Structures are given as C-alpha cells and as structure tokens.
Amino acid sequence: ISRIQDRIGPKRVGPFGLFQPFADMVKIFIKEHITPRGADWLPYNLAPVLAVAAVLMVWAVIPFTVTFFGVDLNVGVLFIIAVGSLGEMGIILAGWGSNNKYALLAMFRSVAQLISYEIPLVLSSLVPVMLAGSLNLNDIVKAQQPWFIVTAPATAIIFFIVSLAEIGRAPFDLAEAESEIVSGFNIEYSGLKFGMFYVAEFLHTFTVALIFATLFLGGWRGPGAEQYPILGFIYYFIKVGVVYFLLMLVDGTLPRLRID
C-alpha cells in the first residue's frame, strides 16, 4: 500500500521492513487484556473469536487442487454464504457487548452495510452456479471452459465490487472509518482481541480472493493440473495473488468521500 501511495512505509524492522508485521504481532500478544466495566463478558469476548472463525470456516470447502480440499460439499456455495454471515454476528456481539453507545451505533451502521451488500453478492455468486449446474465448488471449477469471467464479465465485476464492500475495505470502510470516527464497533477492544478483528479483516480479503478465483478464474485449472495436483496449486495461488493485489490496489488508491 505504501508503494501504491508513493510513500516510504515501514523500513526499520528487518530488510525492507519485512519483519514489521512480526514486531506488531509480538506487541499485540503482550498487551494487557482489558474488559471494560459494565461490558457483557460473554458476547464481548466471543465477538473477536467469531470474526476469525467465520473467515476460516470458508476454507473448509475451497478446492485448492483437484484432490486437495477440506470437504467436498455438494452445497459449497451455500455453505460459504451461510458461514460468511457469521462474521456479522461477531460485529453485533462486539457492539452490543461493549457497553458503549458509540460501539453500538457503529455496529448498526456496519451490519446495515454488510447485509445490504450481501444481496448482490449472493445473486452474483448464483451465476457461476447456474452456468456449472452445481453448488459444488469443485464442479464449478471443472465446468469453466472458458473461465466464467469470460462467460459472465459483468457478474464478475459486480462480485468483485460487492466483495470489497463485504470485507469493509476502502472505499467501503464505513465500518471503521479511521479518518473521521473513533474506530467503530471495536473501539473498546485492545491487545489480542483488537488484533483478532484485524486478522479477520485481512484474512477475509485473502478469502474473497480465493472465492473469486474459484468462481470466475477457473480455480486450480491449468495445463497439466489434473495429472499433477501441485501444478494446480501453483496456478490457483497465482490467480489468487492477482485478485488479492487488485483488492489492495483499490484499497490503497481510492479515497472515500465523507457523508457530508
């Protein structure tokens, strides 16, 4: 992002600042756990766990190669949609359990955004399902001759834009607009709990890239991918890398206009 925005970025910790994330991680791990007075203990502490779990559960049905996947679920797309909405539950619990009116208001705003953008997300993800005639993600990958981004380019663009809104990246970062409000629904969190929300956000971005590559870029498909699964794995992560780069490019480039 610092390269995109023509600024230096972290450069002190390790070569080219590569160890900065590890330094941040150590700092977050050793910070004190604080639960605000009057907070509802269970939802307050459950929220960050739920946020991360919702993202990781999606990986269970992603086919990384023709033979390597968690579960070959015949309703894979439906599972992704269902599990994806668990993250919103985490936001609701965070805002409700924090005993903070600002966190509560920010929670309502965030959930309103996420739910409203989930409708076009679901509709656009149904197009690959209809083209493949299956909800199974491996079947959708095998059916892509040519890739569905060629067959249905408008759907792919809609899915990409709505995915940006779902993960709360700029210009859809209304969930916690650092530039104008005090962080939003996670204001009362610090240390590892705060870190888990950020881990969830960045993992969500990567997971969206995984889903996009699976639904529209032919997943693991490529020359020799069925005979040599390791090749399929390489193809898949090249595609995921391109999509992730595009997501970060939009995030680092676009300003978000304030409501006023």
Summary of the structure (lengths in Angstrom):
residues: 260
radius of gyration: 19.3
end to end distance: 26.7
largest distance: 59.4
contacts: 827
relative contact order: 0.15
helix: 64%
strand: 0%
